[in-house]
């Protein structure tokens, strides 16, 4: 997600044509955007990072539900 924020910020800075961005070619910014696309579409899946995030979220929800149920039963 941080990579997407960086890409969007670079596009905005280039469109505003700030002093340090006027010498940067659009090709570099588009290359970073293309790398972000490849990362989120292919590399993240190949490395299993998308499933790992889902598993961590599911585990967190499970623990919260168990905690709520056991606290109700103790009272």
N, C-alpha and C positions, 0 to 999 in steps of 0.2 A: 504494500500500500504506500509505503514511503517513496518507492520508485515512481509511482504514478503522480504523487504530489510534486516531485522534482521535475518530472517531464512537463506537467501543466505549468509549473512556475517558469520553466525555461521558455515555453511557448509564449507565455504572457510577457516575459521580459523581452523576448525578441520582437514581439509585436509592438511593444512600447518603444523599442529601439533605444534602449538606454546606452550610455557611453561604452560600457564594457561589453555589451552584447552586439554592437553594430558590426564588429569585425568577425563575429562567429557566424559560420555558414549555416544555412538551414539544413544542410546535409548532416551536420553533427547532431543537431537537435532531433531530426527525424530518425537518425540511427539509434539514438538513445530511446526514442519512442518505440522503434521496432524491437529493440532489445527487451523493453518492458513487455511488449506483446508476446514475444517468444517465451519470456520467463513465465508469465501467467498462464499461457496456453499449453506449453510443453514441459519446460524444465521443472516447474513446481509439481506437476503431476508425476513426472518420472521419478522425482526424489521423494514423493509421498508426502509432501508438506501440506497439501490440501486436505488429505485424510487425517493427518496428525492433528490439525487444527480442529477438525470436526470431532475427532475422538476426544480431545481435551475438553471441548465444549459439552459433549454428551456426558462425559465423566463428571464434570462439574455440576451439571443439572441433576444427575443421578444422586450425587452426594447431598445436594441441597434438599432433594425430595426425601431421601432417607432421613436426613436430620430433622425435617419438619414432621415426618410421620412418627419417629421415635420420641420426639419431644411431646407430641400430643398424647401418646400412650403412657408416658411417665406421669402425667398429671392426674 
